[in-house]
Amino acid sequence: MSGDDQQLQSPDEASSSKGKGDPKASGAPAKPSRTQTQGVQLLNLGLKSAKVAAMLLVVWLIGYVGLSVTWVLIALVCYVVGNEYSRNRETKRAYAKQAVIDEQKAILARVDELPSWVYFPDVERAEWLNKMIQQMWPYIGDFVKNLLKTSVEAAVNANLPDKLKPFHFEKINLGNIPPRIGGVKVYIEKVKRDEILLDVEITYASDADMTVSVRGLNAGVKDILLHGTVRVVMRPLISQIPLVGGLTVFFLSQPKIDFDLTAAANFLDLPLLSTSLRTIISDQIANFLVLPNKLPIPLVENISLVELQFPLPAGVILLTIVEATELIRADVGMLSKGKSDPYCKIFVGGQSFTTAVIQNTITPVWNETFKVIIEHKQGQVVSIDVMDEDPGEDDELGTTSIDLEQVAKAGSIDSWFPLENVKSGRLHARVRWLYLSKSRDDIYKAKTCRGNDHHLPIAVLGVTVDSAKDLQSSKRSVSEPSPFVRLELGNHEEKTQVKQKTTHPRWEQSFRFFVADPDLQDLLVEVFDANNGNKKLGACKVPLRQLLNADNLTLYQPFPLKDAGSECSITLRLALLLLIPDKPKEVLDGREQVEENVSRPSERETSAAKPSGKRSAASAETLVGEVSKHVIATASEIRSESNPDHASDHDDSSGLRYRGLNVPRDGRFGRIQISVRYSIQRSKFIVIVHKCLNLIPCDNDNLSDPYVRLVLLPDKSSKKKTQIKKNTLNPIFDETFDWSLSKADASSRVLELTVKNSVGLFSKSRVNMGLVHLNLSEIDDLSSAVTEWYDLQNPDEILKDS
């Protein structure tokens, strides 16, 4: 038994061991007798013997019938895989239960799985809340039991087919272990004035046991495990009790879910079936509680559920997966080195996208663009999994993530991202952030932003299906209709829920569509009867050009339905949101203003940043990655990871911003451009070495072979270095490096960058070309990316002084 397994005990084992070790826990030590111990050992020995005998009997029967020995091997592989899968799952569940009962002991047992409040100083513990939940848990269990028996059971029976009735709960036991809150983070900056955001880390490692009966067949689930981060949005803030108009609850990303099946459901717990079942359940939870899906909870009257569930999105990203390189070889070749069949899976909250599969390569090129509506940028990341397609289960070729808050701040990011959890691999991706505007004056700006790529949208259409009235049922039907609505715009369609047996349905559901050209496109709205073979009850077509003349590009009115009665109508709320590259005026000046808390350049820096000659004023996207004097003053505010591909080698020192040590600003040893930031999601300090300019010549041909060595002092073992660039004094590296350490530890380090000349064994050429020390404690916000130029110092003087 490993050290982890010895320390990870189930709750029952933990309590029993505690009782044995502490005589005060019970009146007297409860030591089992020798006879009882021998009886338990004999019982276990008998069970093991019976299992071995049964296995040998199966093998004998296979030989007796004359089947191939392959069946024995298949059964053996299935048994080993299933046993290993069950053992790993039991270990994780035991740790989760131990963390709920005795957090300190669980932390000491597995230091690599600390709660979020240990890593992040802005995440607070909530022990007072955990104690309240623990005290209330028995009463919460009684409430849930009554709710399931009285409401849920009746609702399920009403909607089940007759062949599956009756349905009822045989057993409902939520257990003795309540959910635990690992940490709470509160956002009061960079949010709207009338809202508060909370991120709550929840772990539910329960000993629950529930069984249901469907037509006399019992199936159950127990030992439910759930872990994820729940965001609670409190808005709008009001001036009367309870001070908050409503709550919106949702998971920021897919939560981790696990459970054990019991009774008749046990046959689904085989390895392949179990994975499929858990994937289906995770997808259903995502459709209900993972962004962009939300649970609205109004707390006062006159608060619309639609306003709580579908507020104005933060923006839209255009994500382009360009290419990848240096991927690992996941497939085995017979006559040559194997390659892979890579593709990418992209996750943004509950939304997922997949690229095409590129066959037999480790340097795939996709150039695929995905459009994603972003509800909240705080705490949101784009997760990208690079996979290898296989006939069975696909192999993982690496993962990476992109912080959307940094993308919004930069405007766009075009960079190579290192893949994690693999030996090698990099992914080239471009992300562009677009804001949403409700002003008709921005229509030209939206069309200009799209450029010549007519596949990209210029707007987002928000459609809220409110209600309908006086729907007519079929002449052949004597019952009222069960209507639902189908919306179609271009190649995208959506459907509402079915409202049972009513002529005045109220849906209050919202949907969003991307719009390529509002002057030419129409929204098709159709109402169908689900109880009468999806017979059409009426339809209407809304030209989107009507919205261009409406106030705030919004219409909220009833629309008459054709092919229906004269009084039939459907009430819709339509809002057109234009996609523009910069913040719209109503966001900057109105009540919805966002406190960005970013420093603005001074007038001198602004004037220095203006281009001269024939160059016009450039947008943030055009400025990303430029190195000229026109953008250096504001580079750190434009993007987090610059793109040096379009950089110029001509530069002036005017307007430059210096960090680190006080160094001579004559640049006689050259300069180096880097980006630094701390990724909270990945718990890594990241450095991007972009390029160097005007390095000193070291070789006889008045050139050099430079490379950059990076060290996080005082730990000199943390050395990393770039590739060598031959025969140049202005090398372009564009290489990313990272160190796994906490944010507090990173803030106390000094980053040493040494530009060196690669020389031969017997060469007398100069080796050290320049050096920079960057004190990370001097950076105000390490989690926000900083892109700067630094003058190189004389390395001989620095090394001599040290």
N, C-alpha and C positions, 0 to 999 in steps of 0.2 A: 504493500500500500504506500502510495506517495505521501510526501509531507503535506500537500494540500488536502488529500483525502483524509489524512489523519485529523486535520484540524477542522475540516468541514463536517459537522454532524447534523443530522436531522434534528428538528425541534424536540422530538420525543427522546432521542439519544442525549441531546444536550441537557434536558431537564433531568433525565435519569442519572446521568453522570454527575450533575451538580448535587443531586441528593446523596449520591454515594460519597462524594468527596467532602461534604460539609455536614457533620452530624447535627448541627443546629438547624439545618433546613427542615428536618423532621425530628420528631422526638427522640428516635433512636436509629442507629444505622440499620438500613433494610438490606442485609446481606443475604443473598439467596443460598439455600442449602445445597449441599453436594449432590443430593439425589435429584433436585430440580435441575441443576446444571447438567448432570449426566443425561437426564431425560431430554433436554433441549438438544444436546449434541447428538444423541441417537436419532432424534426426529430429523435433524438436518442431514445426517448421514443417510437415513432412509430415503429422503427426498432426492438427494443427489444420485443415489444408487438407482432409484426408479427412473430418473431422467436418462442416465447412461443406458439402462436396460431398454428403455423405449427407443433410444436412438439406434442401438444395435439391432433391435427388432426391425426398424424401418429399413436399415441397410440390408439385412437378411432378406426381407420381403422383396426389395428391389432386385437382388440377385436371384431370388427364387422365381420371380416372374420373368426374368431374362432381360430386364431393362439395361440400358447403357450405364457405365460408371459415371458418365457425364452428369447424370441426375444427382448422384451423390455429391459431386463437386459443386454443382449449382446450389444444392441445399446447404452445403457447408459454408459457401461464400455468403449466402443470405443470412445464415445464422450468425456468422462472425460480424458482418456489417450491422445487422440489427442489434446485436449485443453491444457493440462499440457505440452505436448511436444512442441506445438507452442509457449506457453508463455515463456518457458525456452529459446527457440531458439531466440525469439525476444529480450529477456533481454541481451543475449550474443552479439547479433548483434548491439543492441543499444549502449552497452559499447564500442564495437570495433569502431563504427562510432564516438562516442564521443572522443575516444582516438586519432583519426586522426585529429579531428577538434580542440579540446582543451585537450591536453595531461595532463596538470596539474590538471584540474578539474576531469578527468577520474581517475587519479592516486589517488587523494584524496577520490574519491567515492569508489574505490575498491583497497585497499592497497595490497591485496594478489595477484594481477596480475601485478606486476611491470615489466618493460622491463629488458632485460638481463644486460644492462649497469649499472643498480642499484646494482645488486647482485655481478657482477664480475668486478674487477678493470681492467682486461686486455681487456675488451670489451669497445670500444669507441663509443660515440654518433656520429651521422652523420647528424646533423641538416642542414649543408650546402647542403648535397645531397638531403635531403627531400625538401628543398626550391627550388632547381633546378627542381626536378621532379614535384613539384606543379606548377611551372611556365610553364613547358613544357607539362603538361598533356592535355590541349586542342588540341595541335598539335599531340601528341601521339594518341589521340582519332581519329583524322581525318585520320592519317596514318593507324591505325588498321581497320577503317571502309572501306577505299579504298582497303586494302589488302584482307579483307574478301569478298568484293563484286566482285573484279576483279579476284583474284587467287583462293581462297578457294571455292567459290561458283561454279566456273567452274570445279574444281577438283572433288568436291563431285558429281556433276551431271554426270561427266564422269565415275564414279565408281559405281553409284547407279543402282540397277535393274530398268528396264523400268516401273515396277508397282509402284515404289516410285517416279518417276519423274513427274513434275519438282520440283527441290529444289531451294529455294532462301531465302535470308535474308529479312524479312519484316521490321525489326527495329533493328538498332544497335546504342546503346547509352552507352558509358562507364561511364557516370555520371560525377559528379564534385569532387568525392573523390578519390585522387590518392593513390597508394600503399605507405606504410610508412616503412622506415628502422629503426628498433628499436635499433640496435647496430651492430658494425663491429669488428671482432677479426682477427688480422693478425698474421700468423705463419711465422716466419723467422728462428726459431731454430728447430732442430730435423726434418728438411726437406732437400731435395736434394738441391745441390748448384745452380741449374739452374731453380728453381721454387719458387713461392710464393703462399701460401694458404690463402684464406680469407673466413671467415664464416660470412654470412650476415643474420640477423634476419629480415624477411619480414612479414608484416601484411597488407593484402588487404581486407578491409571492405568496399566494394564498394556500390554505389547506382546505379550500372549498370542495364540496362534493354534491353534484346535482345530477338527478336522473329523470328522464322524461319517458313517457310511454306513448307510442304511436301505433294504434290498432293492436294493442296488446304486446307489442315488441318494445323491450326496454333498451335504452341507450343512455350513456351518461358521460360526464366530463368531470375531472377533478384536478387538483394541483395546478390551478391556473397561474401563469406567470406573465406579467405585463410590465414593460418598462418603456418610458418615453417622456418627452417634454411637452407639457400642455401650456398653451398660451391662453390667458384670460384677458380679454379686452373689456375695460370698463368705460362705456361711453353711452350717451353723452353725460358729462358732469352737469348737475343741475343745482339750483339754489334752494331746494327743499328736500326734506327727508324722503328717501334714503340717500340723497346726494348723488346717486348714480341712476341713470335712466334705464340701463340694461347691461347685460353681460353677453359676451360672445366667447364661446369655448371651442377650441380646436387643437389638434396636434400639429406641430410645425413640420414634422416628418413622420414617416411610417414607424409606429411603435413596434418594439420586439414582443412577440407573442409566442407562448408555448403552453402546452396542456397535456394531460393524459386522458385517454379515452377508456371507458369502462363498458361492461356488459356487451351488447351486440355490436357496439361501435368499435370494439377491439380489433376487428379485422382491417379497419382503416389505418391501424398503427404500424403497418409494414413500412419499410424505409421509403419506397417510391410513392406509395399512396399517402403516407404521412406528410411528405413534403408538399404534395399537391393540395392536400386538405388545408394545411396551414397557410399556403399561398392564397387560396380562395378566401379564407377567413380574414386574412390581412387586407386583401383587396376590398372586401365588404366593409371593414372598418374604415378604410381609406375613403370609400364612397360616402361615408357618413360623418367622419370626424377629423379627417386630415385635409389641410389646405388643398384646394380652395373651398372645401366643404366645411361648414361650421354649424354649431348648435347655438341658436339665439335664445336668450332668456330675458324677457322684458320684466322690469322691476316696478314700473309705474304705468299708469294708463296713458293712452295717446302716444305710445311708442310703437312704431311700425316694425314688424318682424323683418320686413324686407330691408329696411335701413340698417338694422343690426346685422343681418346676415350678408348683405351685399353692399358694403360701403364703397366709396370710390377707391379703386385699386391704387397702389403706390406707383405703378408704371408697368412697362412692357420691356422684356429683353429679347433681343435677336441673338440667338446663340448659334454660332457656326462651328461645327466640328470639322476642322480642316484636314488634319492628318496625324499620324503617329509614327514614331521611329524607335528603334532599338527594343522592340517588343521581344519577350521571351518566346522560345520555340516550344509551343505546347504539344504539337503533334510530332509523332515519331516517323521518320522517313526510312524506307527500306534500303535504298541505294545512295541516298544523300542525306544531308542534314534536314531534319524536319522543320516545318514552319507552322503557321497558325492560320486560322480563318477568323480574323478579328471583326468585331462590331462593338458599338458603344450603346450602353443603356444609360439614359439621362433621367434623373429624378429631381423634381422641384416640388417639395411638399407631397401631395397625393397625386400629382401629375407625373406621367412617365412617357418617355419617347425612346425610339430605337432607330439607329442608323442601319444602312444596308450592310450585309456581310461581304467582306472582301476576301476572296478565296486565296489561300496558299501564299501568304506574304507576312513579313514582319515590319513592313513599311507601308501600311495602307494609306490611301488618300480618299477621303469621303467628300469634303466640301458640301456638307448638308447643313441647311439652316433651319432652326426651329423657332417658332414664335411662342412666347410664354407670358401670360398675364401674371404679374406679381402682386399679391394682395398686401404683404408686409415685407419690407426689406430688412428690418431689424431682426437679426438672428437667423435669417434665411440663407441657405447655401444651395448651389447647384452641385449635386453629387453625380459623378460620371464614373461608371464601371466599364472598363474595357474587357470584353469577354471573347473567348474562343469557342466558336460553334462546333459542337460535337454531336454525334447521333444520340448519345445519352444525355448526361448532365454536362452543361457547358463549363469550361474551365475559366478561372479568373486570371486576367493578364495584368491587373493593377487597377487602382482607384485613385481618384483625385477629386478635389472640391474647389468651388469658387465662391467667395463671400460676396453676396449680392449688395451688401451695404457699401463695400469698397467699389463695386462696379458703378453704383449710382453716384458715388462721390467723384469717381474718375471720369464718368461719361462713357468710356469704352476701355476695354482691355484686350490686347492682342499679344499672347505670350505662349511659351512652351511651359507646360506644367509637368513636373516629375510625377511618375506613377508610384504609389505606395504599395507596400506588402508584396513587392516583387524585387528581383535583383536588378532589373534594368527596365527602361521604358519611359518615353516622354510623349505627351499629347499636346498638339497645337490646337488652340481654340481661340475664337474671337467672340467677345460678348459686348453688346452695345445696349446702353440704357436709353429708353425713350419715355418722356413724360406724357401725361394725358391732359388735354385742354378742352374746355367747354366753350371756347370763344370761336365764333365764325371767322374772326380776323386771322386765325392761324391756319386756315385751309391751305393757303399758298405755301406756308412754311412746312406743312405736313407733306404736300406733294413734292416740294424740293428736297425734303429729308429722305424720301424714298429713292430719289434719283431715277435712273433708267431701268432699275429692276422692278418691273411691274408685277412680279410674283409677291413682292412684299406689300403688306397692308399700309394704309394711311390713317386708319381709324379703327376703333373698337366700338361695336354696337352693343349696348346693354338693353336687354329685353326683359321686362317683368310682366309675366302673365298674371293679371290680378284676378279677374272673375269673368263670368258670362251670365247672361240672363235670358229667360224665355226660350230655352232650347227646345226644339221639337223632337219627340220620339218618332220612331218609324210607325207608319200606318198599320203594319202587321204586328207591332208589339203593343202589348197592353200595359207594360211596366215603364217606369221612367228610365231615361238613358243613364249610362255610366260613362260620362265624357272624359276625354283627355285631349290635349292640344299637341299638334306637331308643328314645329317651326323649321323653316328651311331658308338658308341664305347661301347661295353658291353651292358648294359641295358639302356643306356642313348642316346637319340637322339635329334637333333636340326634341325631346318629348317630356311632357309633364306627367305627374302622377294621375292615376285614374280616380275620379271621384264617384263613389258608388251612388247610383239611383237618385239623381237630382237634376232638375232643369235650371237651377241657379247655382252652379258650382263656383267655389272660391279656391283657387290654387295658391296664389301668392308665391310663385316660384320665379326665380331669375336665371337668365342665361346670358352668355356673351358670345359674340361672333366677331371675327376679323373682317374688315371691309376693305376691298381693293379700290372701289370707286363709288362713292355715294351718289353721284349723278346718274349712274347707269344701273345700279343694283336695286332689287326689290326684295322685301321680306315677305315670304309666303306663310300664312297662318291658316291651319286647317284644324277643325274640331271633329273628332270621331267618337263613335259609341262602342265601347269595349264589349258590351253585352250583346251586340247584334252584328257580330262578324266584322267589327271595325268599320261600320257603315259611316260615311261622311255625313255630318250634321250641318256643315257650313264651312265657308272659307272666305278669306279676304287677302288682298295683296296691298302692301304698304310701300310706296316708292320712298327710298331713303332721301331723295332730294327734298322732300317735305321738311326734313329735320334741319336742313341748312338754313331755312328761313325762320325757324322757331327760336324762342328765347332760350338761351343756354343750350341750344341744339337738343332740346328735350320736348317730347310730346307725351301728355298723360290724358287720355281720352278714350271713350268707347268707339269701336269701329264696327259698322254693320256687317253682318255675315251674309254672303250671297248663298243662293240655293237653300235658304232657310226661311223662316217666317219673317214678316215685316218688322216685328219687334225684337228679333234676335240680334244680339250684339255681344262683343267681347271687349273688355277693357284692358288696354295695354299701356305700359309706361316704356317709352323708347328714348334712349339717351345716346347721342353720338359723341364719342370721345376721340379727339384728334391726336395723333402721335407726333410729337415734336421733340427736338433734341435738348431743349433747355426748359427750365421751369416756366410754366405759364404765369401770366400776370395775376390771375385770381388766386394762385397758390402763394405767390410772393407777397401780395399786398392785402389779401383778405383775411377773414377770421381763421381760415384753414392753414395759416402760415406755419411752416415747419422751422423749428429752431435748429439750424445746422451747426452752429457753433464752430464755424471754420473762419480762420483769419482771412481778411481781404487784403489784396496787395495795396501798397501805398500808391499815391499818385505818381511818384517817380518810377516805381516798378511797373505801374500800368503803362506809362508812356514808353518805358523801355521795351515793353512787350509788344508794342504795336509794330506791325511790319511796315517797311518802307517800299518805295518804288511802285511796281505794278501789282504787288501782292495785296489782296484785300484782307479785311479782318476775318480771321479764321475762327471756326467754331471749336468747341472742346475736342471733337473727334478728329479734326484736322491737325490740331496742335499736339496730339498724343505722340510721344516718342521723339519729337524734334529736339535738336540739341543746340540750335542757333540761339543767338542772344535775344531773339524776340520772344522766346517762350521759357527760358531757363528760370526767370523770376517767378513764374507761376507753375512750374512743372509739377511740384509736389501737390498742388491743389487740383491738377487736371486729371491725373491718373495714378493708379497704385503700382502698376507694373508697365513701364514704358516699352515701346516697340522701337528698337534702334534701326530697323531696316531702312527708314526714310531719313535718318539723321544726316546732318551735314558736318563735315570736318572743320568748318570755319566757325570760329567762335570769338567772342570778346568777353572780357572779364567784367564789364559793366553790368550791374544788376544781379550778379551772382550772390548766392546765399551760402555762407560757410558754416560748417558745424565741426565739432571735435576740438582739437587743440588749436591754439593761436599759432598760425603758420604764416610764413611770408607769402603774400598774395601775388608774387610775380610769376608763379607757375613755371619756374625754371627746370623742375624735374617732371613736368607734365601734370596731367590731371586724370582723375578716374571718376566715372559715373556709376552709382549703384542705387538700388532700391532696397529698403529694409522694412520689415513689418513682422508683427507677431500674429499668427493665426490661432485664434481662440478655439475654433472648431477642431483643428488638427493638433493643438498643443505643440506647435513648432515655431521656432524663430527662423525666418526665411530671409535670405539675401540673394538678390539678383545682381550679378556683375554684368553691366551693359557694355562699357567700352572704356578705352583710354585715349587720350589725345596728347600729342606733342611730347612723347617720351624721349628720353635721352638716348642717342646711339651708343652702342656698346661694342659692336663688332668692327672689324677692319673695313667693311663695306659701308660704314656709317648707317647701319641698320641694326636691328635686334630681333631676337626670337622670344617675345615676352609671354609670360603667363602670370596669373595672380594667385598668391597663396593666402588663405583665410584662416585665422585662428581666433577662437573665442577665449580671450584671456580671463582669468589666470590659468585655465585648463589648456596647456600647450599640446595635449594629446588630441585635441579636437581639430586637427589640421585638415583642410580641404584645399583643392587647387583646381584651376581651370585647365582647359586644353592649351597647348602651345600654339601660338600664331607665328608663322615663319616670316622673316624679313619684312617687318613693318614697325612703324613707330606710332600708328593709330589703329591698334587692334580692336576688333568688335567681337565680344565673347557671347553675350546674351545667354548666360548660363545661370541656373538656379541651384542654390544650396540650402539645406535646412538642418537644424539641430533640434532634437527632441528634448525639451526642458520646459519648466514652468515659466509663466510670464514674469513672476517675481524674480526668478533666477536670471532670466534674460536681461531684465532691467539693471541688474547689478554687474553685468559683464562689460568688457571692452572689446570691441571688434578690431582686430589688427589685420590690415590688408597690405601685403607686400608685393610689389610688382617686381618680378625677377626675370633675368635673362637666362634662357636655356643654353648651356655651354657644354662642350665636350669634356672628356676626362682630363685631358692635358691642356686645355685652352686657358689662356691668360686673360680672356675678356672679362669685363666687369659683370658681376652676377646680380647684385642688388641695385635696382633702378629707382625705386621710390617706395615710400611707406606712409601709411595713414593709420592713426589711432582714433576710433570713433567710440566715445563714451556713451553707451546706450542709456544711461540714467539721465542724460541731458535732453533726450527726446521726450516731449510732453506726453504724447499718446502713442505708445509703441504698436498698438493694435491698428492704427491708421498708417497706411503705407506712406513712406517718405522717399522721394526720388531726388537726389542731390548730386552736385559735382563737388569734388574735394581736391585741393592742391596736394600733390605728393611732396613729402619732406625728404631731406637728405637722409637716406637710411644709415649711412656710416656714422653720422653724428648721433642719431637716436640710439643705435646699437652701442656706440661708445659710451654714451651717458648711462645706459642701462647696465 
